[in-house]
Amino acid sequence: MQFSLWLALAGAGVLISFTPGAGAINTMSNSLNAGFRRSIWGILGQQAALIVHVLIVALGVGVLVASSPVAFNVIRYAGAAYLVYLGVRQFLSKPTVAQEQAAILRHEPAWSIFRRGFWVNLLNPKAIVFFLAFTPQFIRPDQPLFTQYAILTATIVAIDIVVMWFFFAAAARSFQRFTSTERGQGVLSKVFGVLFVGVGILLALIH
């Protein structure tokens, strides 16, 4: 991949990562509930799903999903339902001010955080359609495809990890002073719950 083309890819990757969405909301929620350091597990889960999306596009399955209304809608509504489920659970969660309860919350298994991040990103068929339109701009058919897809994936993943962890997760730390009180925890739970539900509804309605 030419360096000038890679720079364009990197610039596009930064814009994509800074665009607020379900991944950003999930990252901020994890940072608040599990802590800044442990939020990396959710971010890694999201990247695993991103890699799956790129693989789907690379293997041509993205064409099938984009051209099949049934397949697209099944995945789209499944993703929307999962986001709404996360939002309702977050909205109805009870504040935990006691130190012992807070310790339990902050020690959620890394696999659980990873798995939630994975499903949040994976169940978004629009990502497949997006990559289906995005990747051809940076892929040359006359060059080795594996190397090009590897560079594209590594670049997008690296940028997204940095933006998610050092921007969205770090920004959430400024809200941690609210988590020390029952009132603050309740407000934040409802805010992030509504955000999750809102993203889920938009995913289901926007065509």
MIDOSE-1310 file (N, C-alpha, C; in nm, 2 decimals, decimal comma, always signed):
residues 207
mqfs	+0,08/-0,12/+0,00/+0,00/+0,00/+0,00/+0,09/+0,12/+0,00; +0,06/+0,21/-0,09/+0,14/+0,34/-0,10/+0,12/+0,42/+0,03; +0,22/+0,49/+0,06/+0,22/+0,57/+0,19/+0,11/+0,68/+0,18; +0,09/+0,74/+0,07/-0,01/+0,84/+0,05/-0,15/+0,78/+0,07
lwla	-0,17/+0,66/+0,02/-0,30/+0,59/+0,03/-0,32/+0,55/+0,18; -0,21/+0,51/+0,24/-0,22/+0,47/+0,39/-0,26/+0,59/+0,47; -0,20/+0,71/+0,44/-0,23/+0,83/+0,51/-0,38/+0,87/+0,50; -0,44/+0,85/+0,38/-0,58/+0,87/+0,36/-0,66/+0,77/+0,44
laga	-0,61/+0,65/+0,44/-0,68/+0,54/+0,52/-0,68/+0,58/+0,67; -0,56/+0,62/+0,72/-0,55/+0,66/+0,86/-0,64/+0,78/+0,90; -0,65/+0,88/+0,81/-0,74/+0,99/+0,83/-0,88/+0,95/+0,83; -0,92/+0,86/+0,74/-1,06/+0,82/+0,74/-1,09/+0,73/+0,87
gvli	-0,99/+0,66/+0,91/-1,00/+0,58/+1,03/-1,03/+0,66/+1,16; -0,95/+0,77/+1,17/-0,97/+0,86/+1,28/-1,11/+0,92/+1,28; -1,16/+0,97/+1,16/-1,30/+1,02/+1,16/-1,40/+0,92/+1,20; -1,38/+0,79/+1,15/-1,48/+0,69/+1,18/-1,48/+0,66/+1,33
sftp	-1,36/+0,66/+1,39/-1,35/+0,62/+1,54/-1,41/+0,73/+1,62; -1,40/+0,86/+1,58/-1,45/+0,97/+1,66/-1,60/+0,99/+1,64; -1,66/+0,92/+1,55/-1,80/+0,93/+1,53/-1,87/+0,85/+1,64; -1,95/+0,92/+1,72/-2,02/+0,86/+1,83/-2,12/+0,75/+1,79
gaga	-2,12/+0,64/+1,86/-2,20/+0,53/+1,82/-2,21/+0,43/+1,94; -2,26/+0,31/+1,91/-2,28/+0,21/+2,02/-2,15/+0,18/+2,08; -2,04/+0,17/+2,00/-1,91/+0,13/+2,06/-1,86/+0,23/+2,16; -1,88/+0,36/+2,12/-1,83/+0,47/+2,21/-1,92/+0,47/+2,34
intm	-2,05/+0,45/+2,33/-2,13/+0,45/+2,45/-2,10/+0,33/+2,54; -2,07/+0,21/+2,47/-2,04/+0,09/+2,55/-1,90/+0,11/+2,62; -1,81/+0,18/+2,55/-1,68/+0,21/+2,61/-1,69/+0,30/+2,73; -1,77/+0,40/+2,72/-1,78/+0,50/+2,83/-1,85/+0,43/+2,95
snsl	-1,95/+0,35/+2,92/-2,03/+0,27/+3,02/-1,93/+0,18/+3,10; -1,85/+0,11/+3,02/-1,75/+0,02/+3,09/-1,65/+0,09/+3,17; -1,61/+0,21/+3,12/-1,51/+0,28/+3,20/-1,57/+0,33/+3,33; -1,70/+0,37/+3,33/-1,76/+0,41/+3,45/-1,79/+0,30/+3,55
nagf	-1,83/+0,18/+3,50/-1,87/+0,07/+3,58/-1,75/-0,02/+3,63; -1,66/-0,04/+3,53/-1,55/-0,14/+3,56/-1,42/-0,07/+3,58; -1,41/+0,06/+3,55/-1,28/+0,13/+3,56/-1,21/+0,15/+3,43; -1,13/+0,26/+3,42/-1,06/+0,29/+3,30/-0,98/+0,18/+3,24
rrsi	-0,90/+0,12/+3,33/-0,80/+0,01/+3,28/-0,88/-0,11/+3,23; -0,98/-0,15/+3,30/-1,06/-0,27/+3,26/-1,15/-0,25/+3,14; -1,17/-0,12/+3,11/-1,26/-0,10/+2,99/-1,19/-0,14/+2,86; -1,06/-0,16/+2,87/-0,99/-0,21/+2,75/-1,04/-0,34/+2,70
wgil	-1,10/-0,43/+2,79/-1,15/-0,56/+2,75/-1,27/-0,54/+2,66; -1,35/-0,44/+2,69/-1,47/-0,42/+2,60/-1,42/-0,36/+2,47; -1,32/-0,28/+2,47/-1,27/-0,22/+2,34/-1,21/-0,33/+2,26; -1,14/-0,43/+2,32/-1,08/-0,54/+2,25/-1,19/-0,63/+2,19
gqqa	-1,30/-0,64/+2,26/-1,42/-0,72/+2,21/-1,47/-0,65/+2,09; -1,48/-0,52/+2,09/-1,53/-0,44/+1,98/-1,44/-0,46/+1,85; -1,31/-0,47/+1,88/-1,21/-0,48/+1,77/-1,22/-0,62/+1,71; -1,25/-0,72/+1,79/-1,27/-0,86/+1,74/-1,39/-0,86/+1,65
aliv	-1,49/-0,79/+1,68/-1,61/-0,79/+1,59/-1,58/-0,71/+1,47; -1,50/-0,61/+1,48/-1,46/-0,53/+1,36/-1,38/-0,62/+1,26; -1,29/-0,70/+1,32/-1,21/-0,79/+1,23/-1,30/-0,89/+1,16; -1,41/-0,94/+1,23/-1,50/-1,03/+1,17/-1,57/-0,96/+1,06
hvli	-1,61/-0,83/+1,08/-1,68/-0,76/+0,97/-1,59/-0,74/+0,85; -1,46/-0,71/+0,87/-1,37/-0,70/+0,75/-1,35/-0,84/+0,68; -1,35/-0,94/+0,76/-1,33/-1,08/+0,70/-1,46/-1,11/+0,62; -1,57/-1,07/+0,67/-1,70/-1,10/+0,60/-1,70/-1,03/+0,46
valg	-1,65/-0,90/+0,47/-1,65/-0,82/+0,34/-1,54/-0,88/+0,25; -1,43/-0,92/+0,31/-1,32/-0,97/+0,22/-1,36/-1,10/+0,16; -1,44/-1,18/+0,22/-1,48/-1,31/+0,17/-1,60/-1,30/+0,08; -1,65/-1,18/+0,07/-1,77/-1,15/-0,03/-1,90/-1,18/+0,03
vgvl	-1,91/-1,22/+0,16/-2,04/-1,24/+0,22/-2,11/-1,11/+0,24; -2,03/-1,00/+0,25/-2,10/-0,87/+0,27/-2,19/-0,84/+0,15; -2,15/-0,88/+0,03/-2,24/-0,86/-0,08/-2,37/-0,93/-0,06; -2,37/-1,05/-0,01/-2,49/-1,12/+0,02/-2,58/-1,05/+0,12
vass	-2,52/-1,01/+0,23/-2,60/-0,94/+0,33/-2,66/-0,81/+0,28; -2,58/-0,73/+0,20/-2,62/-0,61/+0,14/-2,73/-0,62/+0,04; -2,73/-0,74/-0,03/-2,83/-0,76/-0,14/-2,95/-0,84/-0,10; -2,94/-0,90/+0,03/-3,05/-0,98/+0,08/-3,13/-0,90/+0,19
pvaf	-3,24/-0,85/+0,16/-3,32/-0,77/+0,26/-3,35/-0,86/+0,38; -3,38/-0,99/+0,36/-3,41/-1,07/+0,47/-3,29/-1,09/+0,57; -3,17/-1,12/+0,51/-3,06/-1,14/+0,59/-3,02/-1,01/+0,66; -3,02/-0,90/+0,59/-2,99/-0,77/+0,64/-3,08/-0,74/+0,76
nvir	-3,21/-0,75/+0,74/-3,31/-0,72/+0,84/-3,30/-0,81/+0,97; -3,27/-0,93/+0,95/-3,26/-1,03/+1,06/-3,14/-0,98/+1,15; -3,03/-0,95/+1,09/-2,91/-0,91/+1,17/-2,94/-0,77/+1,23; -3,00/-0,68/+1,15/-3,02/-0,55/+1,19/-3,11/-0,54/+1,32
yaga	-3,22/-0,62/+1,31/-3,32/-0,62/+1,42/-3,26/-0,69/+1,54; -3,18/-0,79/+1,52/-3,11/-0,86/+1,63/-3,02/-0,76/+1,70; -2,94/-0,69/+1,63/-2,85/-0,59/+1,69/-2,92/-0,48/+1,76; -3,03/-0,43/+1,70/-3,11/-0,33/+1,77/-3,17/-0,38/+1,90
aylv	-3,22/-0,50/+1,89/-3,28/-0,56/+2,01/-3,18/-0,58/+2,13; -3,06/-0,62/+2,09/-2,95/-0,63/+2,19/-2,91/-0,50/+2,25; -2,90/-0,40/+2,17/-2,87/-0,26/+2,23/-2,98/-0,21/+2,32; -3,11/-0,23/+2,28/-3,22/-0,19/+2,36/-3,22/-0,27/+2,49
ylgv	-3,19/-0,40/+2,49/-3,18/-0,48/+2,61/-3,07/-0,43/+2,70; -2,95/-0,39/+2,65/-2,85/-0,34/+2,73/-2,90/-0,21/+2,79; -2,97/-0,12/+2,71/-3,01/+0,00/+2,76/-3,11/-0,01/+2,88; -3,21/-0,10/+2,86/-3,31/-0,12/+2,96/-3,25/-0,18/+3,09
rqfl	-3,15/-0,27/+3,07/-3,08/-0,32/+3,19/-3,01/-0,22/+3,26; -2,94/-0,13/+3,19/-2,86/-0,02/+3,25/-2,96/+0,08/+3,31; -3,07/+0,11/+3,25/-3,17/+0,21/+3,30/-3,23/+0,16/+3,43; -3,25/+0,03/+3,44/-3,32/-0,03/+3,56/-3,22/-0,07/+3,67
skpt	-3,09/-0,06/+3,64/-2,99/-0,11/+3,74/-3,00/-0,02/+3,87; -2,99/-0,09/+3,98/-3,00/-0,02/+4,11/-2,86/+0,04/+4,15; -2,86/+0,16/+4,20/-2,73/+0,22/+4,25/-2,66/+0,13/+4,36; -2,53/+0,13/+4,35/-2,46/+0,05/+4,45/-2,35/+0,14/+4,51
vaqe	-2,38/+0,20/+4,63/-2,29/+0,29/+4,69/-2,20/+0,22/+4,79; -2,24/+0,11/+4,85/-2,16/+0,03/+4,94/-2,03/-0,01/+4,88; -1,92/+0,00/+4,95/-1,79/-0,03/+4,89/-1,78/-0,18/+4,85; -1,84/-0,27/+4,92/-1,84/-0,41/+4,89/-1,91/-0,43/+4,75
qaai	-2,03/-0,37/+4,74/-2,10/-0,38/+4,61/-2,03/-0,32/+4,50; -1,97/-0,20/+4,52/-1,89/-0,14/+4,42/-1,77/-0,22/+4,37; -1,71/-0,29/+4,47/-1,60/-0,37/+4,44/-1,64/-0,49/+4,35; -1,76/-0,55/+4,37/-1,81/-0,65/+4,29/-1,83/-0,60/+4,15
lrhe	-1,89/-0,48/+4,14/-1,92/-0,43/+4,01/-1,80/-0,40/+3,93; -1,69/-0,35/+4,00/-1,57/-0,32/+3,93/-1,48/-0,44/+3,90; -1,52/-0,56/+3,95/-1,45/-0,68/+3,92/-1,53/-0,77/+3,83; -1,61/-0,72/+3,75/-1,68/-0,80/+3,65/-1,57/-0,88/+3,57
paws	-1,59/-1,00/+3,54/-1,49/-1,08/+3,46/-1,46/-1,02/+3,33; -1,33/-1,02/+3,30/-1,28/-0,96/+3,17/-1,35/-1,02/+3,05; -1,38/-1,15/+3,06/-1,45/-1,22/+2,95/-1,59/-1,16/+2,93; -1,66/-1,13/+3,04/-1,79/-1,07/+3,03/-1,79/-0,94/+2,96
ifrr	-1,69/-0,85/+3,00/-1,68/-0,72/+2,94/-1,64/-0,74/+2,79; -1,55/-0,83/+2,76/-1,51/-0,85/+2,62/-1,63/-0,90/+2,54; -1,70/-0,99/+2,59/-1,81/-1,05/+2,52/-1,92/-0,95/+2,49; -1,95/-0,86/+2,58/-2,05/-0,76/+2,56/-2,00/-0,66/+2,45
gfwv	-1,88/-0,62/+2,45/-1,82/-0,53/+2,34/-1,83/-0,60/+2,21; -1,80/-0,73/+2,21/-1,80/-0,81/+2,08/-1,94/-0,80/+2,02; -2,04/-0,83/+2,10/-2,18/-0,84/+2,04/-2,23/-0,71/+2,01; -2,20/-0,60/+2,08/-2,24/-0,47/+2,05/-2,20/-0,43/+1,91
nlln	-2,07/-0,46/+1,87/-2,02/-0,43/+1,74/-2,06/-0,53/+1,63; -2,07/-0,66/+1,67/-2,09/-0,76/+1,57/-2,24/-0,75/+1,52; -2,33/-0,72/+1,60/-2,47/-0,72/+1,56/-2,51/-0,58/+1,51; -2,43/-0,53/+1,42/-2,45/-0,41/+1,35/-2,42/-0,43/+1,20
pkai	-2,52/-0,47/+1,13/-2,50/-0,51/+0,98/-2,46/-0,38/+0,90; -2,50/-0,27/+0,95/-2,46/-0,15/+0,87/-2,31/-0,13/+0,87; -2,24/-0,19/+0,97/-2,09/-0,19/+0,96/-2,04/-0,27/+0,85; -2,11/-0,38/+0,82/-2,07/-0,47/+0,70/-2,09/-0,39/+0,57
vffl	-2,20/-0,33/+0,56/-2,23/-0,25/+0,44/-2,14/-0,13/+0,43; -2,10/-0,07/+0,54/-2,01/+0,04/+0,54/-1,87/-0,01/+0,49; -1,82/-0,12/+0,55/-1,69/-0,17/+0,51/-1,69/-0,21/+0,36; -1,81/-0,26/+0,32/-1,83/-0,30/+0,18/-1,81/-0,18/+0,08
aftp	-1,85/-0,06/+0,13/-1,83/+0,06/+0,05/-1,69/+0,12/+0,08; -1,64/+0,10/+0,20/-1,52/+0,17/+0,24/-1,39/+0,11/+0,19; -1,38/-0,03/+0,21/-1,26/-0,10/+0,18/-1,21/-0,09/+0,03; -1,30/-0,09/-0,07/-1,26/-0,08/-0,21/-1,18/+0,04/-0,24
qfir	-1,20/+0,15/-0,16/-1,13/+0,27/-0,18/-0,98/+0,26/-0,16; -0,94/+0,16/-0,08/-0,80/+0,14/-0,03/-0,74/+0,01/-0,08; -0,81/-0,06/-0,16/-0,77/-0,20/-0,20/-0,74/-0,19/-0,35; -0,63/-0,24/-0,40/-0,59/-0,25/-0,54/-0,60/-0,39/-0,58
pdqp	-0,69/-0,43/-0,67/-0,70/-0,57/-0,71/-0,58/-0,63/-0,77; -0,49/-0,54/-0,83/-0,37/-0,59/-0,89/-0,25/-0,62/-0,80; -0,28/-0,59/-0,67/-0,18/-0,61/-0,56/-0,22/-0,73/-0,47; -0,13/-0,79/-0,40/-0,17/-0,90/-0,30/-0,28/-0,85/-0,21
lftq	-0,39/-0,92/-0,21/-0,51/-0,88/-0,13/-0,49/-0,90/+0,01; -0,43/-1,01/+0,05/-0,41/-1,05/+0,19/-0,33/-0,94/+0,27; -0,22/-0,89/+0,20/-0,14/-0,79/+0,27/-0,21/-0,66/+0,28; -0,29/-0,62/+0,18/-0,37/-0,50/+0,18/-0,47/-0,50/+0,29
yail	-0,55/-0,61/+0,30/-0,65/-0,63/+0,40/-0,59/-0,63/+0,54; -0,47/-0,69/+0,55/-0,40/-0,69/+0,68/-0,36/-0,55/+0,73; -0,31/-0,47/+0,63/-0,27/-0,34/+0,66/-0,39/-0,25/+0,70; -0,50/-0,27/+0,62/-0,62/-0,19/+0,64/-0,68/-0,22/+0,78
tati	-0,69/-0,35/+0,81/-0,75/-0,40/+0,94/-0,66/-0,35/+1,06; -0,53/-0,37/+1,05/-0,44/-0,33/+1,16/-0,45/-0,18/+1,18; -0,46/-0,10/+1,07/-0,46/+0,04/+1,09/-0,59/+0,09/+1,16; -0,70/+0,03/+1,11/-0,83/+0,07/+1,16/-0,85/+0,03/+1,31
vaid	-0,80/-0,09/+1,34/-0,81/-0,15/+1,48/-0,72/-0,06/+1,57; -0,60/-0,04/+1,53/-0,51/+0,04/+1,62/-0,56/+0,18/+1,65; -0,61/+0,25/+1,54/-0,67/+0,38/+1,56/-0,79/+0,37/+1,65; -0,88/+0,28/+1,63/-1,00/+0,27/+1,71/-0,97/+0,24/+1,86
ivvm	-0,87/+0,16/+1,89/-0,83/+0,13/+2,02/-0,78/+0,25/+2,09; -0,70/+0,33/+2,03/-0,64/+0,45/+2,08/-0,76/+0,55/+2,11; -0,84/+0,57/+2,01/-0,95/+0,67/+2,03/-1,05/+0,63/+2,14; -1,09/+0,50/+2,14/-1,18/+0,45/+2,23/-1,13/+0,46/+2,38
wfff	-1,00/+0,42/+2,39/-0,95/+0,41/+2,53/-0,91/+0,55/+2,58; -0,83/+0,62/+2,50/-0,78/+0,75/+2,55/-0,86/+0,87/+2,53; -0,98/+0,85/+2,46/-1,07/+0,96/+2,44/-1,20/+0,93/+2,51; -1,28/+0,83/+2,46/-1,41/+0,80/+2,52/-1,40/+0,74/+2,66
aaaa	-1,31/+0,64/+2,68/-1,30/+0,58/+2,82/-1,24/+0,69/+2,91; -1,14/+0,76/+2,87/-1,08/+0,87/+2,95/-1,18/+0,98/+2,99; -1,26/+1,01/+2,89/-1,36/+1,12/+2,91/-1,46/+1,07/+3,01; -1,49/+0,95/+3,02/-1,59/+0,90/+3,11/-1,54/+0,91/+3,25
rsfq	-1,41/+0,91/+3,27/-1,35/+0,93/+3,41/-1,39/+1,06/+3,48; -1,42/+1,16/+3,39/-1,46/+1,29/+3,45/-1,59/+1,28/+3,52; -1,67/+1,17/+3,48/-1,80/+1,15/+3,54/-1,80/+1,07/+3,67; -1,68/+1,02/+3,70/-1,67/+0,92/+3,81/-1,71/+0,99/+3,95
rfts	-1,70/+1,12/+3,95/-1,73/+1,19/+4,08/-1,88/+1,17/+4,11; -1,96/+1,15/+4,00/-2,11/+1,13/+4,02/-2,14/+0,99/+4,07; -2,04/+0,89/+4,05/-2,07/+0,75/+4,09/-2,05/+0,73/+4,24; -2,00/+0,83/+4,31/-1,98/+0,82/+4,46/-2,11/+0,83/+4,54
terg	-2,22/+0,88/+4,47/-2,35/+0,90/+4,54/-2,45/+0,82/+4,47; -2,55/+0,78/+4,55/-2,66/+0,70/+4,49/-2,74/+0,78/+4,39; -2,76/+0,91/+4,41/-2,83/+1,00/+4,31/-2,75/+1,00/+4,18; -2,62/+1,02/+4,19/-2,53/+1,03/+4,08/-2,53/+0,91/+3,99
qgvl	-2,52/+0,79/+4,06/-2,52/+0,66/+3,99/-2,66/+0,64/+3,92; -2,76/+0,68/+3,98/-2,90/+0,67/+3,92/-2,91/+0,75/+3,80; -2,86/+0,87/+3,80/-2,87/+0,96/+3,69/-2,79/+0,91/+3,57; -2,66/+0,87/+3,60/-2,58/+0,81/+3,49/-2,63/+0,69/+3,43
skvf	-2,68/+0,60/+3,52/-2,74/+0,47/+3,47/-2,86/+0,50/+3,37; -2,94/+0,60/+3,41/-3,05/+0,63/+3,32/-3,00/+0,70/+3,19; -2,90/+0,79/+3,20/-2,85/+0,85/+3,08/-2,79/+0,75/+2,98; -2,71/+0,66/+3,03/-2,65/+0,56/+2,94/-2,75/+0,46/+2,90
gvlf	-2,85/+0,43/+2,98/-2,96/+0,34/+2,94/-3,03/+0,40/+2,82; -3,07/+0,53/+2,83/-3,14/+0,60/+2,73/-3,06/+0,60/+2,60; -2,93/+0,63/+2,61/-2,84/+0,63/+2,49/-2,83/+0,50/+2,42; -2,82/+0,39/+2,50/-2,82/+0,26/+2,44/-2,95/+0,23/+2,36
vgvg	-3,06/+0,26/+2,43/-3,19/+0,24/+2,37/-3,21/+0,32/+2,24; -3,16/+0,45/+2,25/-3,17/+0,54/+2,14/-3,09/+0,49/+2,02; -2,97/+0,44/+2,04/-2,89/+0,39/+1,93/-2,96/+0,26/+1,87; -3,01/+0,18/+1,96/-3,08/+0,06/+1,91/-3,20/+0,09/+1,83
illa	-3,28/+0,19/+1,87/-3,40/+0,23/+1,79/-3,35/+0,29/+1,65; -3,25/+0,37/+1,66/-3,20/+0,43/+1,53/-3,15/+0,32/+1,44; -3,08/+0,22/+1,49/-3,03/+0,11/+1,41/-3,15/+0,04/+1,35; -3,26/+0,03/+1,41/-3,38/-0,04/+1,36/-3,45/+0,04/+1,26
lih	-3,45/+0,18/+1,27/-3,54/+0,26/+1,19/-3,46/+0,32/+1,07; -3,33/+0,35/+1,08/-3,26/+0,42/+0,98/-3,23/+0,32/+0,87; -3,26/+0,34/+0,74/-3,23/+0,26/+0,63/-3,13/+0,32/+0,54
